[in-house]
Structures are given as structure tokens and as C-alpha cells.
Amino acid sequence: MAKHEHDEMDEQLIETIDEEGNIINFELIDIIETEDGKEYGLLLPKDENDDSDEEKEVVLMRLTKEGEEYIFEMIEDDDEFNRVVEFIDSLDSSEEVSE
């Protein structure tokens, strides 16, 4: 789980802590709202020591808001994850058609 105060002016960096207590930094790429009104964050792992151009895998996390803070949570349910991925793919497809 990660907390992030949403501020349009910053680079939107997210700091999470994994199961072993390691800190992992992400850059928030986008927030997607599905048809059922749930929000999900698309995050890119950000390693300050890594200047390589190697392609990194985008991480998808559920996003909830508690007061002024956004909470990012791993999606444990495979069905939920697959539904969100299909929704994102459908958005990509409709954007390609409209261009």
C-alpha cells in the first residue's frame, strides 16, 4: 500500500513498501476510471540510479481516496486485474480508431 498526496505541480512520484520492507519508487503515468467508477493508477518503476533506456513494465494498482490522500493497493484478484487490463486495451483501441 502506498500513500500519495495528489499535487498537479509535482512529478507525481509514488513511494511504496513491498512485503520485505523495501522501498520502491514509481512515477504516476495516468489514472484510469473504469465504467463502474473505480480508479486505477498506471505506475512506472523509477530507480534513481538507473539511467538506462531499458524498457520497464508498467504496474497497475487500485486507487482509493482517503481524505486528501490517495492510497495505491496491489490488485490481488485476477478477475479484477484482467477486467481493468481489458478496459485499458479497449481505450487504446478506441483512441487508435479516432485518430
Long-range contacts (C-beta under 8 A, 24 or more apart in sequence): 1-71, 1-72, 1-73, 1-74, 2-26, 2-61, 2-71, 2-72, 3-69, 3-70, 3-71, 3-72, 4-28, 4-69, 4-70, 4-72, 5-68, 5-69, 5-70, 6-68, 6-70, 13-46, 14-41, 14-43, 14-72, 16-72, 26-59, 29-58, 31-63, 32-84, 32-87, 32-88, 32-91, 34-83, 34-84, 34-87, 35-87, 38-62, 39-63, 39-64, 39-65, 40-75, 40-84, 41-70, 41-72, 42-88, 43-72, 60-84, 60-85, 60-88
